[in-house]
Amino acid sequence: MPSAWVKHVQSVYAKIKGKGGSYRDAMVQAKKSWAKKKGTATKSDAAAAPKKGRRKKKKVVEDEEPAAEEDEKAPPKKKRRRRKKKKRSS
């Protein structure tokens, strides 16, 4: 399925093809008319589809259960041992 730009170029090429215009010429002309068309189209599209914003943060629901968890704290993890340095032999 071709994009809107490709459809536009094809329609411009169909118009100038009979006059001996090349596809390159059609692209140059389509670029000029696309800028005019794009300016009016974006205004109507912007009203139809609002931009997406950031999500709102979820509210944190505090229950009475976390207080019970504080009593049952897990023992802290053991620290890893450091590696011994290798002795340099000369």
N, CA, C and O atoms as a GROMACS GRO file, in nm:
protein
  360
    1MET      N    1   0.085  -0.117   0.000
    1MET     CA    2   0.000   0.000   0.000
    1MET      C    3   0.090   0.124   0.000
    1MET      O    4   0.168   0.143   0.093
    2PRO      N    5   0.079   0.206  -0.101
    2PRO     CA    6   0.167   0.324  -0.110
    2PRO      C    7   0.130   0.431  -0.007
    2PRO      O    8   0.015   0.444   0.035
    3SER      N    9   0.231   0.506   0.030
    3SER     CA   10   0.210   0.613   0.126
    3SER      C   11   0.142   0.732   0.057
    3SER      O   12   0.126   0.733  -0.065
    4ALA      N   13   0.104   0.830   0.136
    4ALA     CA   14   0.038   0.949   0.082
    4ALA      C   15   0.132   1.024  -0.013
    4ALA      O   16   0.088   1.078  -0.115
    5TRP      N   17   0.261   1.026   0.020
    5TRP     CA   18   0.358   1.095  -0.065
    5TRP      C   19   0.369   1.028  -0.201
    5TRP      O   20   0.371   1.096  -0.304
    6VAL      N   21   0.375   0.896  -0.203
    6VAL     CA   22   0.389   0.822  -0.328
    6VAL      C   23   0.263   0.841  -0.414
    6VAL      O   24   0.273   0.859  -0.536
    7LYS      N   25   0.148   0.838  -0.352
    7LYS     CA   26   0.024   0.862  -0.426
    7LYS      C   27   0.024   1.001  -0.488
    7LYS      O   28  -0.019   1.020  -0.602
    8HIS      N   29   0.072   1.098  -0.412
    8HIS     CA   30   0.078   1.236  -0.461
    8HIS      C   31   0.172   1.248  -0.580
    8HIS      O   32   0.138   1.312  -0.680
    9VAL      N   33   0.289   1.186  -0.571
    9VAL     CA   34   0.386   1.191  -0.681
    9VAL      C   35   0.328   1.123  -0.805
    9VAL      O   36   0.344   1.172  -0.916
   10GLN      N   37   0.260   1.010  -0.785
   10GLN     CA   38   0.201   0.939  -0.898
   10GLN      C   39   0.093   1.023  -0.967
   10GLN      O   40   0.082   1.021  -1.090
   11SER      N   41   0.014   1.096  -0.889
   11SER     CA   42  -0.090   1.180  -0.950
   11SER      C   43  -0.028   1.296  -1.028
   11SER      O   44  -0.077   1.332  -1.135
   12VAL      N   45   0.080   1.354  -0.975
   12VAL     CA   46   0.147   1.462  -1.046
   12VAL      C   47   0.213   1.408  -1.173
   12VAL      O   48   0.210   1.473  -1.277
   13TYR      N   49   0.273   1.289  -1.164
   13TYR     CA   50   0.338   1.228  -1.280
   13TYR      C   51   0.237   1.197  -1.390
   13TYR      O   52   0.267   1.213  -1.508
   14ALA      N   53   0.118   1.153  -1.352
   14ALA     CA   54   0.013   1.123  -1.451
   14ALA      C   55  -0.026   1.249  -1.527
   14ALA      O   56  -0.057   1.242  -1.646
   15LYS      N   57  -0.024   1.364  -1.460
   15LYS     CA   58  -0.061   1.490  -1.526
   15LYS      C   59   0.045   1.536  -1.625
   15LYS      O   60   0.011   1.584  -1.733
   16ILE      N   61   0.175   1.521  -1.590
   16ILE     CA   62   0.282   1.574  -1.676
   16ILE      C   63   0.338   1.469  -1.772
   16ILE      O   64   0.423   1.501  -1.855
   17LYS      N   65   0.294   1.346  -1.761
   17LYS     CA   66   0.346   1.238  -1.844
   17LYS      C   67   0.314   1.263  -1.991
   17LYS      O   68   0.399   1.238  -2.077
   18GLY      N   69   0.195   1.311  -2.022
   18GLY     CA   70   0.155   1.336  -2.160
   18GLY      C   71   0.233   1.450  -2.224
   18GLY      O   72   0.247   1.456  -2.346
   19LYS      N   73   0.284   1.540  -2.143
   19LYS     CA   74   0.360   1.656  -2.193
   19LYS      C   75   0.507   1.625  -2.211
   19LYS      O   76   0.586   1.712  -2.247
   20GLY      N   77   0.545   1.500  -2.185
   20GLY     CA   78   0.684   1.462  -2.201
   20GLY      C   79   0.767   1.484  -2.077
   20GLY      O   80   0.890   1.486  -2.085
   21GLY      N   81   0.704   1.500  -1.963
   21GLY     CA   82   0.775   1.521  -1.837
   21GLY      C   83   0.828   1.389  -1.782
   21GLY      O   84   0.765   1.284  -1.799
   22SER      N   85   0.940   1.395  -1.716
   22SER     CA   86   1.000   1.274  -1.657
   22SER      C   87   0.949   1.255  -1.514
   22SER      O   88   0.883   1.342  -1.458
   23TYR      N   89   0.981   1.139  -1.458
   23TYR     CA   90   0.942   1.110  -1.320
   23TYR      C   91   1.015   1.205  -1.224
   23TYR      O   92   0.961   1.243  -1.120
   24ARG      N   93   1.137   1.241  -1.260
   24ARG     CA   94   1.213   1.335  -1.177
   24ARG      C   95   1.144   1.470  -1.174
   24ARG      O   96   1.134   1.533  -1.068
   25ASP      N   97   1.096   1.516  -1.289
   25ASP     CA   98   1.023   1.643  -1.294
   25ASP      C   99   0.897   1.636  -1.209
   25ASP      O  100   0.859   1.733  -1.142
   26ALA      N  101   0.833   1.520  -1.212
   26ALA     CA  102   0.711   1.502  -1.133
   26ALA      C  103   0.743   1.512  -0.985
   26ALA      O  104   0.665   1.569  -0.908
   27MET      N  105   0.856   1.458  -0.944
   27MET     CA  106   0.893   1.465  -0.803
   27MET      C  107   0.923   1.608  -0.760
   27MET      O  108   0.888   1.648  -0.648
   28VAL      N  109   0.986   1.686  -0.847
   28VAL     CA  110   1.017   1.826  -0.816
   28VAL      C  111   0.887   1.905  -0.801
   28VAL      O  112   0.873   1.984  -0.708
   29GLN      N  113   0.794   1.884  -0.894
   29GLN     CA  114   0.666   1.955  -0.886
   29GLN      C  115   0.583   1.908  -0.767
   29GLN      O  116   0.514   1.987  -0.702
   30ALA      N  117   0.590   1.780  -0.739
   30ALA     CA  118   0.514   1.725  -0.627
   30ALA      C  119   0.566   1.781  -0.495
   30ALA      O  120   0.488   1.801  -0.401
   31LYS      N  121   0.696   1.805  -0.488
   31LYS     CA  122   0.754   1.861  -0.365
   31LYS      C  123   0.695   1.999  -0.337
   31LYS      O  124   0.664   2.031  -0.222
   32LYS      N  125   0.681   2.079  -0.441
   32LYS     CA  126   0.626   2.214  -0.424
   32LYS      C  127   0.480   2.209  -0.382
   32LYS      O  128   0.439   2.279  -0.289
   33SER      N  129   0.402   2.126  -0.448
   33SER     CA  130   0.259   2.120  -0.418
   33SER      C  131   0.233   2.046  -0.286
   33SER      O  132   0.132   2.070  -0.220
   34TRP      N  133   0.323   1.956  -0.248
   34TRP     CA  134   0.307   1.880  -0.122
   34TRP      C  135   0.318   1.973  -0.003
   34TRP      O  136   0.246   1.958   0.096
   35ALA      N  137   0.409   2.070  -0.011
   35ALA     CA  138   0.426   2.164   0.100
   35ALA      C  139   0.299   2.244   0.122
   35ALA      O  140   0.261   2.270   0.236
   36LYS      N  141   0.232   2.282   0.014
   36LYS     CA  142   0.106   2.356   0.026
   36LYS      C  143  -0.002   2.266   0.082
   36LYS      O  144  -0.077   2.306   0.171
   37LYS      N  145  -0.010   2.144   0.031
   37LYS     CA  146  -0.112   2.049   0.074
   37LYS      C  147  -0.089   2.007   0.219
   37LYS      O  148  -0.184   1.993   0.296
   38LYS      N  149   0.036   1.989   0.256
   38LYS     CA  150   0.071   1.942   0.390
   38LYS      C  151   0.032   2.044   0.496
   38LYS      O  152  -0.014   2.006   0.603
   39GLY      N  153   0.048   2.171   0.468
   39GLY     CA  154   0.016   2.277   0.564
   39GLY      C  155  -0.131   2.278   0.601
   39GLY      O  156  -0.165   2.299   0.718
   40THR      N  157  -0.219   2.255   0.505
   40THR     CA  158  -0.362   2.256   0.534
   40THR      C  159  -0.406   2.124   0.596
   40THR      O  160  -0.497   2.122   0.679
   41ALA      N  161  -0.344   2.015   0.557
   41ALA     CA  162  -0.385   1.884   0.607
   41ALA      C  163  -0.347   1.866   0.754
   41ALA      O  164  -0.422   1.804   0.829
   42THR      N  165  -0.234   1.918   0.794
   42THR     CA  166  -0.190   1.895   0.931
   42THR      C  167  -0.278   1.969   1.031
   42THR      O  168  -0.295   1.922   1.144
   43LYS      N  169  -0.332   2.080   0.994
   43LYS     CA  170  -0.419   2.154   1.085
   43LYS      C  171  -0.545   2.075   1.116
   43LYS      O  172  -0.588   2.071   1.231
   44SER      N  173  -0.603   2.014   1.015
   44SER     CA  174  -0.726   1.936   1.038
   44SER      C  175  -0.694   1.805   1.110
   44SER      O  176  -0.774   1.759   1.192
   45ASP      N  177  -0.580   1.745   1.080
   45ASP     CA  178  -0.542   1.620   1.146
   45ASP      C  179  -0.510   1.643   1.293
   45ASP      O  180  -0.539   1.558   1.377
   46ALA      N  181  -0.451   1.756   1.325
   46ALA     CA  182  -0.412   1.784   1.462
   46ALA      C  183  -0.536   1.796   1.551
   46ALA      O  184  -0.533   1.755   1.667
   47ALA      N  185  -0.643   1.852   1.498
   47ALA     CA  186  -0.764   1.866   1.577
   47ALA      C  187  -0.831   1.731   1.596
   47ALA      O  188  -0.892   1.705   1.700
   48ALA      N  189  -0.820   1.644   1.497
   48ALA     CA  190  -0.886   1.515   1.503
   48ALA      C  191  -0.815   1.420   1.600
   48ALA      O  192  -0.880   1.348   1.676
   49ALA      N  193  -0.683   1.418   1.598
   49ALA     CA  194  -0.607   1.325   1.681
   49ALA      C  195  -0.517   1.402   1.776
   49ALA      O  196  -0.414   1.455   1.733
   50PRO      N  197  -0.552   1.410   1.904
   50PRO     CA  198  -0.466   1.482   1.998
   50PRO      C  199  -0.336   1.406   2.022
   50PRO      O  200  -0.330   1.283   2.010
   51LYS      N  201  -0.233   1.481   2.055
   51LYS     CA  202  -0.103   1.419   2.079
   51LYS      C  203  -0.106   1.340   2.210
   51LYS      O  204  -0.179   1.374   2.304
   52LYS      N  205  -0.027   1.235   2.213
   52LYS     CA  206  -0.019   1.155   2.334
   52LYS      C  207   0.077   1.222   2.430
   52LYS      O  208   0.182   1.272   2.390
   53GLY      N  209   0.041   1.224   2.556
   53GLY     CA  210   0.124   1.284   2.659
   53GLY      C  211   0.183   1.177   2.749
   53GLY      O  212   0.169   1.058   2.723
   54ARG      N  213   0.247   1.221   2.851
   54ARG     CA  214   0.304   1.126   2.947
   54ARG      C  215   0.193   1.069   3.034
   54ARG      O  216   0.090   1.131   3.056
   55ARG      N  217   0.218   0.951   3.083
   55ARG     CA  218   0.122   0.889   3.173
   55ARG      C  219   0.127   0.956   3.309
   55ARG      O  220   0.230   1.006   3.352
   56LYS      N  221   0.013   0.954   3.375
   56LYS     CA  222   0.009   1.004   3.511
   56LYS      C  223   0.058   0.894   3.604
   56LYS      O  224   0.039   0.775   3.576
   57LYS      N  225   0.121   0.933   3.712
   57LYS     CA  226   0.171   0.835   3.807
   57LYS      C  227   0.055   0.771   3.882
   57LYS      O  228  -0.044   0.837   3.914
   58LYS      N  229   0.069   0.644   3.907
   58LYS     CA  230  -0.035   0.573   3.980
   58LYS      C  231  -0.028   0.612   4.127
   58LYS      O  232   0.079   0.634   4.183
   59LYS      N  233  -0.146   0.619   4.187
   59LYS     CA  234  -0.150   0.651   4.329
   59LYS      C  235  -0.111   0.528   4.409
   59LYS      O  236  -0.153   0.416   4.378
   60VAL      N  237  -0.032   0.549   4.511
   60VAL     CA  238   0.014   0.439   4.595
   60VAL      C  239  -0.089   0.420   4.705
   60VAL      O  240  -0.118   0.511   4.783
   61VAL      N  241  -0.143   0.299   4.711
   61VAL     CA  242  -0.241   0.267   4.814
   61VAL      C  243  -0.168   0.203   4.930
   61VAL      O  244  -0.103   0.100   4.914
   62GLU      N  245  -0.178   0.265   5.046
   62GLU     CA  246  -0.110   0.213   5.163
   62GLU      C  247  -0.206   0.128   5.244
   62GLU      O  248  -0.313   0.174   5.284
   63ASP      N  249  -0.167   0.005   5.267
   63ASP     CA  250  -0.248  -0.086   5.347
   63ASP      C  251  -0.186  -0.099   5.486
   63ASP      O  252  -0.075  -0.053   5.511
   64GLU      N  253  -0.260  -0.161   5.574
   64GLU     CA  254  -0.209  -0.183   5.709
   64GLU      C  255  -0.114  -0.304   5.713
   64GLU      O  256  -0.042  -0.321   5.811
   65GLU      N  257  -0.112  -0.385   5.610
   65GLU     CA  258  -0.029  -0.504   5.606
   65GLU      C  259   0.121  -0.475   5.603
   65GLU      O  260   0.197  -0.551   5.664
   66PRO      N  261   0.168  -0.371   5.536
   66PRO     CA  262   0.313  -0.347   5.536
   66PRO      C  263   0.371  -0.328   5.675
   66PRO      O  264   0.489  -0.356   5.695
   67ALA      N  265   0.294  -0.281   5.769
   67ALA     CA  266   0.343  -0.265   5.905
   67ALA      C  267   0.377  -0.400   5.965
   67ALA      O  268   0.473  -0.411   6.042
   68ALA      N  269   0.301  -0.503   5.930
   68ALA     CA  270   0.327  -0.637   5.980
   68ALA      C  271   0.455  -0.694   5.918
   68ALA      O  272   0.527  -0.770   5.982
   69GLU      N  273   0.483  -0.657   5.796
   69GLU     CA  274   0.603  -0.705   5.727
   69GLU      C  275   0.729  -0.648   5.788
   69GLU      O  276   0.834  -0.712   5.783
   70GLU      N  277   0.721  -0.530   5.845
   70GLU     CA  278   0.839  -0.468   5.905
   70GLU      C  279   0.890  -0.550   6.023
   70GLU      O  280   1.010  -0.554   6.049
   71ASP      N  281   0.799  -0.617   6.093
   71ASP     CA  282   0.839  -0.699   6.206
   71ASP      C  283   0.917  -0.822   6.161
   71ASP      O  284   1.004  -0.872   6.232
   72GLU      N  285   0.884  -0.871   6.043
   72GLU     CA  286   0.946  -0.993   5.991
   72GLU      C  287   1.057  -0.961   5.892
   72GLU      O  288   1.060  -1.013   5.781
   73LYS      N  289   1.147  -0.875   5.932
   73LYS     CA  290   1.256  -0.836   5.842
   73LYS      C  291   1.349  -0.955   5.818
   73LYS      O  292   1.380  -1.032   5.908
   74ALA      N  293   1.392  -0.966   5.693
   74ALA     CA  294   1.486  -1.071   5.658
   74ALA      C  295   1.626  -1.029   5.701
   74ALA      O  296   1.657  -0.910   5.700
   75PRO      N  297   1.710  -1.124   5.738
   75PRO     CA  298   1.846  -1.087   5.777
   75PRO      C  299   1.920  -1.027   5.657
   75PRO      O  300   1.895  -1.067   5.543
   76PRO      N  301   2.010  -0.933   5.681
   76PRO     CA  302   2.082  -0.870   5.570
   76PRO      C  303   2.169  -0.972   5.496
   76PRO      O  304   2.218  -1.068   5.555
   77LYS      N  305   2.187  -0.950   5.368
   77LYS     CA  306   2.270  -1.041   5.288
   77LYS      C  307   2.415  -1.029   5.328
   77LYS      O  308   2.462  -0.922   5.366
   78LYS      N  309   2.487  -1.140   5.318
   78LYS     CA  310   2.629  -1.140   5.349
   78LYS      C  311   2.705  -1.072   5.236
   78LYS      O  312   2.668  -1.083   5.119
   79LYS      N  313   2.810  -1.001   5.274
   79LYS     CA  314   2.892  -0.934   5.174
   79LYS      C  315   2.984  -1.034   5.108
   79LYS      O  316   3.026  -1.132   5.170
   80ARG      N  317   3.013  -1.010   4.983
   80ARG     CA  318   3.106  -1.097   4.910
   80ARG      C  319   3.249  -1.070   4.954
   80ARG      O  320   3.285  -0.958   4.992
   81ARG      N  321   3.329  -1.175   4.948
   81ARG     CA  322   3.470  -1.159   4.980
   81ARG      C  323   3.542  -1.096   4.863
   81ARG      O  324   3.506  -1.118   4.748
   82ARG      N  325   3.644  -1.020   4.893
   82ARG     CA  326   3.728  -0.961   4.788
   82ARG      C  327   3.823  -1.065   4.734
   82ARG      O  328   3.862  -1.158   4.805
   83ARG      N  329   3.860  -1.050   4.610
   83ARG     CA  330   3.959  -1.140   4.549
   83ARG      C  331   4.097  -1.104   4.600
   83ARG      O  332   4.129  -0.987   4.624
   84LYS      N  333   4.176  -1.204   4.614
   84LYS     CA  334   4.313  -1.179   4.656
   84LYS      C  335   4.392  -1.130   4.537
   84LYS      O  336   4.370  -1.173   4.424
   85LYS      N  337   4.485  -1.039   4.564
   85LYS     CA  338   4.569  -0.988   4.456
   85LYS      C  339   4.672  -1.092   4.418
   85LYS      O  340   4.730  -1.160   4.504
   86LYS      N  341   4.695  -1.103   4.290
   86LYS     CA  342   4.796  -1.199   4.243
   86LYS      C  343   4.934  -1.142   4.266
   86LYS      O  344   4.958  -1.022   4.248
   87LYS      N  345   5.023  -1.228   4.304
   87LYS     CA  346   5.162  -1.184   4.324
   87LYS      C  347   5.229  -1.180   4.188
   87LYS      O  348   5.213  -1.267   4.104
   88ARG      N  349   5.306  -1.074   4.172
   88ARG     CA  350   5.381  -1.060   4.046
   88ARG      C  351   5.512  -1.136   4.058
   88ARG      O  352   5.587  -1.119   4.154
   89SER      N  353   5.536  -1.216   3.962
   89SER     CA  354   5.667  -1.286   3.963
   89SER      C  355   5.753  -1.226   3.854
   89SER      O  356   5.712  -1.215   3.738
   90SER      N  357   5.873  -1.187   3.892
   90SER     CA  358   5.964  -1.124   3.797
   90SER      C  359   6.060  -1.222   3.738
   90SER      O  360   6.143  -1.185   3.656
   0.00000   0.00000   0.00000
